[in-house]
């Protein structure tokens, strides 16, 4: 039975029409789902019996059970959720000066295998449904008791490896009768799945695109990001150019700095040359260490020098605010843990 939050507004209108009901039943249903946040079709008390039967016979509500909640010293909140099939995911809410931002997970595990990332230590078990992604926002916001104003699809998994569900999630998150999050307040991230970047270019969305580069040459990127063995830096740059011709929008380049690996001046110069002439800015991310690998965080001086070298070479570069590292909720640290901290 299909998750009701998987359905787009236009699909629900068509569903009601095809089953002899009025199109406006979709508006009523979405109001109950996204504004009133009901947990059962029986709570939708302005729908007639026929409409309720259609919904209960054809759709289900997502099952997302909160198993654990951790609160950081900086106000970041991390949730551990259990899915209907017994798998676990993590979702994070971050307090920002521009509002509350939620980091949504798109897969159980991840097959990209980036060497520095905790999420990739668990191989992909399955894709999340769009409705399970919507449920992360609804359930987290329900507990957080404050409005979520921004969404980043940067949790566990590679969103473009679950492309169709990610797009469906984004459309329901953005729809004015859905979560009603402005397109420019939604960011989709990818480690560089070139065909999907090009497909995304054709969506004609105002959603932000972030590309995780993390290296300034193919040899280094091959070592730390296996995806580069299939799609080289030149391929990624070509995809960026294609996206820009279609959208005329700026792209965020994510770059995690690993001590003595990719954080030297020559790497910054090399990166500037790769990005020269592109409408991008670089989001520099101090590394958040994990126990399985030996990578270390760069010194403050090295971080500043790297940024300044990019700026000197006409590349706009800023540092991402570090949030939630004390509860393993920062970039690259999500992995899905049980209450006792055991990895699942």
C-alpha positions in Angstrom: 0.0 0.0 0.0 1.4 3.4 -1.0 2.6 5.9 1.5 0.2 8.9 1.4 3.1 11.3 1.7 4.6 9.8 -1.5 1.7 11.3 -3.5 2.0 14.7 -5.1 -0.9 17.1 -5.1 -1.7 16.8 -8.8 -1.5 13.0 -8.5 -4.0 13.1 -5.6 -6.4 15.3 -7.7 -6.2 12.8 -10.5 -6.8 9.9 -8.1 -10.0 11.4 -6.8 -11.3 12.3 -10.2 -10.6 8.8 -11.5 -12.5 7.4 -8.6 -15.6 9.5 -9.1 -14.9 12.1 -6.4 -14.4 15.9 -6.7 -10.9 17.3 -7.4 -11.1 19.6 -4.3 -10.9 16.5 -2.1 -7.1 16.7 -2.7 -7.0 20.1 -1.2 -8.9 18.9 1.8 -6.6 15.9 2.2 -3.4 18.0 1.9 -4.7 20.4 4.5 -5.1 17.6 7.0 -1.7 16.0 6.1 0.5 19.1 5.9 -1.1 21.8 8.0 -3.0 19.9 10.7 -0.5 17.0 10.6 -3.0 14.2 11.4 -1.9 10.6 12.0 -5.0 8.9 10.7 -7.4 9.3 7.8 -10.3 9.0 10.3 -9.3 12.4 11.7 -10.2 14.1 8.4 -13.7 14.9 9.5 -14.7 17.1 6.5 -14.3 14.3 4.0 -17.3 12.2 3.0 -17.3 8.4 3.7 -16.5 7.5 0.1 -13.4 9.7 0.1 -12.2 8.3 3.4 -12.7 4.7 2.1 -10.7 5.5 -1.0 -7.9 6.8 1.1 -7.8 4.0 3.7 -8.1 1.3 1.0 -5.3 2.7 -1.1 -2.8 4.6 1.1 -1.0 4.2 4.4 0.7 6.6 6.8 4.5 6.4 7.1 5.7 4.6 10.2 8.6 6.6 11.7 9.3 5.9 15.4 11.7 8.1 17.4 14.1 5.9 19.2 16.5 8.5 20.5 17.0 12.3 20.7 20.3 14.1 21.4 20.6 17.8 22.0 23.9 19.6 21.4 25.4 22.4 23.4 24.8 24.7 20.4 21.1 23.8 20.2 21.4 21.3 17.3 19.1 18.3 17.8 19.7 14.8 16.3 16.9 12.2 16.0 17.3 8.5 15.6 14.3 7.1 13.8 13.2 3.5 13.3 11.5 2.8 9.9 8.6 0.4 9.3 11.1 -2.4 8.2 13.2 -2.1 11.3 16.0 -0.1 9.7 17.4 3.1 11.3 18.1 6.6 10.1 19.2 9.9 11.6 17.8 13.4 11.0 19.2 16.7 12.3 17.7 20.1 13.1 20.2 23.0 13.2 19.5 26.5 14.6 20.8 29.0 12.2 20.8 32.8 12.3 18.4 32.7 9.2 16.0 30.1 10.8 15.8 26.4 11.6 17.3 24.1 9.1 16.7 20.3 8.8 19.1 17.8 7.4 17.1 15.0 5.8 18.4 11.5 5.1 17.6 10.0 1.7 18.9 6.4 2.0 19.5 3.7 4.6 23.2 3.5 4.3 25.3 4.8 1.3 27.1 3.2 -1.5 29.3 6.1 -2.4 32.1 5.0 0.0 33.7 8.4 0.6 36.7 7.5 2.8 36.2 10.4 5.3 32.5 9.9 5.9 30.8 7.9 8.7 27.6 7.5 6.7 29.4 5.5 4.0 30.6 2.9 6.5 27.2 1.2 6.2 26.5 0.0 2.7 23.2 1.0 1.2 20.3 -1.2 2.3 17.6 0.6 0.5 16.3 4.0 -0.8 13.9 5.9 1.4 10.5 6.7 0.0 9.6 10.3 -0.6 7.0 9.9 2.2 9.6 8.7 4.7 11.6 11.9 3.9 8.6 14.1 4.4 7.9 12.2 7.7 11.4 13.2 8.9 10.4 16.8 8.6 7.0 16.5 10.1 8.0 14.3 13.0 11.1 16.3 13.8 9.2 19.6 13.6 6.5 18.2 15.8 9.0 17.4 18.6 11.1 20.5 18.0 8.0 22.6 18.4 9.5 25.4 16.2 9.0 26.1 12.5 11.4 24.5 10.0 12.3 27.1 7.4 15.1 25.4 5.4 15.7 21.9 4.2 19.0 20.3 3.1 19.0 16.8 1.7 22.5 16.0 3.0 21.9 13.3 5.6 22.8 9.6 5.2 22.9 8.5 1.6 23.4 10.1 -1.8 20.2 11.9 -2.8 20.8 11.6 -6.6 21.3 7.8 -6.2 17.6 8.0 -5.0 16.7 10.6 -7.6 13.0 10.0 -8.2 12.1 9.8 -4.5 14.3 12.9 -3.8 12.5 14.9 -6.5 9.1 13.8 -5.3 10.1 14.8 -1.8 11.3 18.2 -2.9 8.1 18.9 -4.9 5.9 18.1 -1.9 8.2 20.1 0.4 7.9 23.1 -1.9 4.3 22.9 -2.9 2.1 25.6 -1.3 -0.3 23.0 -0.1 2.5 20.7 1.1 5.2 21.8 3.5 5.3 25.1 1.7 9.1 25.6 2.0 10.4 28.1 -0.6 12.4 26.5 -3.4 15.4 28.7 -2.5 15.3 27.4 1.0 15.8 23.8 -0.2 19.2 22.4 -1.1 19.9 19.1 -2.8 23.4 17.7 -2.5 25.3 15.2 -4.6 28.9 13.8 -4.6 28.9 14.1 -8.4 26.5 11.7 -10.2 27.0 13.5 -13.5 23.9 12.1 -15.4 21.7 13.0 -12.5 23.1 16.6 -12.3 22.2 17.0 -16.0 18.7 15.5 -15.3 18.3 17.9 -12.4 19.2 20.7 -14.8 16.0 19.9 -16.8 13.7 20.1 -13.7 13.5 23.9 -13.9 13.4 24.2 -10.2 14.7 27.1 -8.1 16.1 24.6 -5.6 19.7 25.0 -4.6 22.3 22.5 -5.8 25.4 21.6 -3.8 28.2 19.4 -5.2 30.7 17.7 -2.9 34.1 18.0 -4.6 36.5 17.6 -1.7 39.6 17.4 -3.9 41.4 19.5 -6.5 42.7 16.8 -8.8 41.6 13.4 -10.1 44.4 11.4 -8.4 43.4 12.8 -4.9 39.7 12.5 -5.6 40.1 8.9 -6.8 41.6 8.1 -3.4 39.1 9.7 -1.1 35.9 9.6 -3.3 35.4 6.4 -5.3 32.7 8.1 -7.4 35.6 10.0 -9.2 36.7 6.7 -10.8 33.5 6.8 -12.8 33.0 10.6 -13.2 36.2 12.6 -13.3 36.5 16.2 -12.3 36.2 17.3 -15.9 32.9 15.4 -16.2 31.6 17.2 -13.0 32.7 20.6 -14.3 31.0 19.9 -17.6 27.8 19.0 -15.7 28.1 22.2 -13.7 28.4 24.2 -16.9 25.4 22.4 -18.3 23.4 23.1 -15.2 24.2 26.8 -15.4 23.2 27.1 -19.0 19.8 25.6 -18.1 19.2 27.4 -14.7 21.4 30.5 -14.6 21.9 29.7 -10.9 24.9 29.5 -8.7 26.2 26.2 -7.3 27.7 25.5 -3.9 30.9 23.5 -4.0 31.4 21.6 -0.7 35.0 21.0 0.3 36.0 19.2 3.5 39.6 20.0 4.6 41.6 17.0 5.6 44.9 17.7 7.4 47.9 17.3 5.1 45.7 15.6 2.5 43.8 18.3 0.5 44.4 21.4 2.6 47.7 22.9 1.3 48.2 26.1 -0.7 48.9 24.2 -3.9 45.5 22.4 -3.5 43.7 25.7 -3.1 45.4 27.1 -6.3 44.5 23.9 -8.1 40.9 24.1 -6.9 40.7 27.7 -8.0 41.9 26.7 -11.5 39.3 23.9 -11.7 36.5 26.4 -10.8 37.8 29.3 -12.8 35.0 31.1 -14.7 32.2 29.1 -13.0 29.3 30.7 -11.1 30.1 28.9 -7.8 31.1 29.6 -4.3 33.1 27.2 -2.1 31.7 26.1 1.2 34.8 25.1 3.3 34.1 22.5 5.9 36.5 21.8 8.8 36.8 18.0 9.1 34.7 16.3 11.8 36.8 13.3 12.9 35.4 9.7 13.1 36.9 6.7 14.8 37.3 4.4 11.8 39.8 6.5 9.8 43.0 8.4 10.5 42.0 11.7 8.8 42.5 14.7 11.1 41.1 18.3 11.2 43.3 21.0 9.7 44.8 23.7 11.9 43.0 27.0 12.2 45.9 28.7 10.4 45.8 26.2 7.5 42.0 26.7 7.2 42.4 30.4 7.0 45.3 30.2 4.5 43.3 27.9 2.3 40.4 30.3 2.2 42.5 33.3 1.6 44.3 31.6 -1.3 40.9 30.9 -2.9 39.9 34.5 -2.4 43.2 35.8 -3.8 42.4 33.7 -6.9 38.9 35.2 -7.3 37.0 32.3 -5.9 34.3 33.2 -3.3 34.9 31.0 -0.2 33.2 30.8 3.2 33.4 28.4 6.1 30.3 26.4 7.0 29.3 27.0 10.6 30.1 23.9 12.7 27.1 22.6 14.5 26.4 19.4 16.5 29.8 17.9 16.5 29.5 17.0 20.2 26.6 14.7 19.4 28.1 13.3 16.1 25.5 15.4 14.2 27.9 17.5 12.1 28.8 17.0 8.4 30.0 13.5 7.7 29.2 12.1 11.1 25.7 10.7 10.7 25.7 6.9 10.8 22.5 5.7 12.6 23.1 4.6 16.2 21.0 2.8 18.7 20.3 4.3 22.1 23.4 2.6 23.5 25.5 3.9 20.7 25.9 0.6 18.9 26.1 1.0 15.1 23.3 -0.6 13.2 
